[in-house]
Amino acid sequence: MGLNLASSEIIRALDFYLSAGNQSSQGLRDFPVVNTEKGLAYVALKKLENGDCVFLKDNLCMIHLIRPAVCMSFPFVFSKDEAGMSWGLSAMKHICPGLDSGPKVRDSDLRELAISVLEDLDIYNDFVNEWNQEENPTAARLVETILDDPRFIV
């Protein structure tokens, strides 16, 4: 199950934020940069002029069942180090309409989500490390390579 979109269609739903040295776009600092024909860039889903995600329609996510882990876990962010896993709220938490409403999220649910998100991030980091060795990287070929990589098949 996927989007059934060609790589040329998917690339139109992405933004490539060029990395400015050690500075990163807000909300992207924990993600690796990828080599493109224009330089190192962070990859994210495109936002419309009003700030909505390109896949948001009538206030509903059109790709909810296959949304990226970063969307699934929002507004939480996860990290791990020698001490173990930790989590907190995203710097972009102010755009989350459900924050502070409904039942409190249980630590056990956050731990389970953290494991899944961090595993996905490890897979992506491994892919990016391999990708960044490419001699003539392009954003279009990056998308094609991801679509062909069995690590990303849903």
N, C-alpha and C positions, 0 to 999 in steps of 0.2 A: 504494500500500500504506500503510495507516494503522491506527489503533486501531479505526476504525469505531464510535466512541463519539460520542454527542451532546454538545454543549457543556455541558449540565447534568451529564453524567456526568464529563466531564473536569475541571470545576471542583471536583468532590469529591475529585479526586486531587491538587489543588494546595493549597499553603499560601501565604498572603499575609502576609508579615512586615512590619508597619508600620515605616517608617523613623523613627528617633528623631533628627532633626536630622542631624548629621554622623556619627553612629554607625551601623554596619551589623551585621547578623547575621554571625557567623563563617562564612566561606566564600562570602559573597555580595557582599563589598565591591567586586568588580570588575564587577558587573552593575548596569545602570541600574535606578532605581526607576520604577514606573509609577503613574499617577494612578488611584485607585479612589474609590469613594464614601466610603471611610473615611480617605482620605489617601494619601500616597505609600507604596508598598509594594514589597518585593522578592518575586518570584514563584519558588517552588521546588516540586519534587515533595514530596508529603506523606510524612511518616515515621510509621510505626506506633509504638505505645507502647514497643516494644523497640528502636527506632531504625532498623529496617529500612525500606527504601523501600517504598511502597505497591505497587509493581510487582514486588517480590521474592517468589517462591513456591518453596518447597522449595530455597532457596538459589540459584535461577536467576532471571535477569531475564526477565520476561514480554514486555518490549518491546525486547529486545536488538537486533533488526534496525533498529528506528526510534528507538532511545533518543536523548535529547538529546546534543549535542556535549559538554556538561559531564560527562555520565556516561561517554561514550566515551573521554574523555581522562583521567579520574580514575585515579591520584592526581596527575596533572600539571596545572599551571596555566601559562597562556601570556600574554604581554604583548608589546606592541610600542611603540616610541617612535622618536625620530629616529635612534637608534643601531641600530635593527633589532629583530628578534624575540629574546625570551628566554623561558626556562622554568625551572620549579622544581617543588617538591612542595607540594601543598595543605596548608593548616593542618589539614585533616581527614585527613591521610594515615594516622593511627593506625587508621582503620576499614577500611583496605584489606588484605584477607587475603593478597593476592598479593605485597605489597611485600617486597623482598629475597629473593624466591624465583624460580626460573627464570632464563632468560638475561637478560643486561643489555640494556636497550633501547638501540638504536643511535641516535646523533645524527641520522642521516638519516631514521629513522622519526619521531623527535620533531619534526624540522623539517617533515616532510610533514603530520603531525598538527597542528602549530601553525598552518600555513597554513590548513588546513581549519577549525579551531576559530575562529581569528581572523576569517576571512571570515564564518562564521556569526554571530559576535558583532557584527561590523560591520553585518550585515543586521538583527539584532535591535536594535542601538542606533539605526539609522535608523528602524525601526518605532516604537520607544519615543518617539523625538523627535517623530514625527508624532502618535502616540497621545496624548502628554501635552498636546497642544493641544486635545483634546476638551473640550467645555463641560460635559457631564454624564457623566463616566466612571464605569463600574461594572465590577467584576471579571467579571461574566457577559458584558457586552458586549465586554470585552477578549478573552476566550476566543473568542467568536463571530467577532470581527474577525480574530484570528490564523488561525482555521480557514478563513476566506474569502480570506485574503491569499495571492496566488500565490507570494510569496517563501518561504512556509513549506510549500508542498505537497511531499510526499515522493515 
